[in-house]
Amino acid sequence: MKRFVVLWVTIGLLASGCNSDEQPTKNVSDPQAVEDGADSEGRTMPLTGLTADGDISHPVVMVMVNNHPKARPQTGLDRADIVFEVLAEGEITRFAAFYHSETEGTVGPVRSVRPYYLDLAEGLNAVVAHAGGSPAAKERYSQSGFPSLDGIAEDGKYFTREDFRQAPHNLYTSVEQLLQGASEQGFADRGPLPQLTFSAAEDVGGGATANDIDIVYGPLYAVRYTYDTAAGHYTRWTQGEMHVDLETEQPLTMHNVLAIKASHRVLDEQGRREVGLTGSGEGWLFQKGTVREIQWKYVDGFPRPYADGQELPLVPGKTWVNVVPEDADVRYGDEEE
């Protein structure tokens, strides 16, 4: 018998289309506190908490990745350390994919940016790769010194139009090109790396069983995560199909799924939104087939999960964050054979 976690997002059907609990923890900023998961120098990757391998001084890169049905399956989401999924306009979601652990590989299709995605990028001190943006976003990233690589403007040399898809769903880049662009444009030295908190314990505890999660943004944006106990990770599904990478044909997997409620306000006829990602709210943290109801707070550049006044650590590995409106409803359960 199957009982599914269901998270329904109540939104109006607006115009689509795109116009422009307490476990031992370790903080990546404190190498002395890290034992397991650190290299011989006590270093871990800042966005995953996994063992650092080689130089980690390069900047974090955030890529705006298209999630229109015509853009699926995407390329390179499997290599991202952290992925945010947020409504971009109407009922269309878009991914903000953060790369640091892996420094190679194609990513795309690339799409336009919104101000709240820039909030996320600034929080993690990232260079932003995008294809234009809304008027409000452009006002910000056009400022002198803003770490922006715009694939449809002067930074187009770091991007490529592919012929197997039609525009605007065919703009691609690579992590190598973006790191080269960051260096050539003077964005390589971004200062301190982000600091997230990860669990040093093998298990997390205190949560109810929740092996299946369904998040419905709209008719074309139904998302499911299923937990694989043997593998120790979640697998993502979109519109009833396993969400795979275009190149590898392997499923997208992650170790943490964080669903958070945030304020949403429609701004114009195109359905562009204002989304409050730098405040606080309710949410759910899914780890190792369990769920904790949490309060999230934007602290030190990231919407961190809290319960009973204490920050809950992330499981070392990849993290996906689903941002939903405040009127979303969540129910969870487990799968039983």
Secondary structure, DSSP 8 states (H G I E B T S, - for coil): -B--EEEE--------S-------EEETT-GGG--TT--TTS-B-TTT-SB--S---S-EEEEEE--SGGG-S-BSGGG-SEEEEEEEETTEEEEEEEESS----EEB-B--B-HHHHHHHHHTTEEEEES-B-HHHHHHHTSTT--EEETTTTTGGG-EE-SSS-TTS-EEEEHHHHHHHHHHTT-S---S----EEE-SS---S-EE--EEEEEEETTEEEEEEEETTTTEEEEEETTEE-B-TTT--B-EESEEEEEEE-EEE-STT-BEEE--SSEEEEEEEETTEEEEEEEEEETTEEEEEETTEE--B-SS-EEEEEEETT-EEE-B-B--
